[in-house]
Amino acid sequence: METYFLLLLVIIMIVALTSGFPVAFSLPGAAVLTIGIAAACGYLFEGNVDAYFSLGGPNSWLSAGVTNFRSLYWNVERDTLIAIPLFIFMGIMLQRSKIAEDLLVAMAQLFGPVPGGSVSRWYLSAHCWQPPPASLAPP
């Protein structure tokens, strides 16, 4: 029976994503909706909301999702998330200073007549803004 609910989860995700909902709402929304449908089917057909869950019931599945969400965003010692606003800031600065546009124009003039020039232009432009590997960083 878990296979049916897994298939239902995939179908709900596909429908939500193709209808234009943002990914941030489609994926968790599909999971919560599928958990609710599995609990409702277990209550209607078996008389137990835990019937179609292999480990725990809907409460443990939903609380596990909330625990994972809290551990991602409410942990102040998480250094990984600082990259998100810095990356957005870098993109805004490159856009407003026209540096990225000038680089793409220069690459278009360089790779214009070459077959696959568009791919080469985007690859080299992205490579110019990539930070150096950690092995090259000064000690």
Sequence and secondary structure as in RCSB ss.txt:
>XXXX:A:sequence
METYFLLLLVIIMIVALTSGFPVAFSLPGAAVLTIGIAAACGYLFEGNVDAYFSLGGPNSWLSAGVTNFRSLYWN
VERDTLIAIPLFIFMGIMLQRSKIAEDLLVAMAQLFGPVPGGSVSRWYLSAHCWQPPPASLAPP
>XXXX:A:secstr
 HHHHHHHHHHHHHHHHHTT  HHHHHHHHHHHHHHHHHHHIIIIIS TTTT SSS HHHHHHHHHHHHHHHHS 
TT  GGGHHHHHHHHHHHHHHHTHHHHHHHHHHHHHSSSTTHHHHHHHHHHHHTS   GGGS  
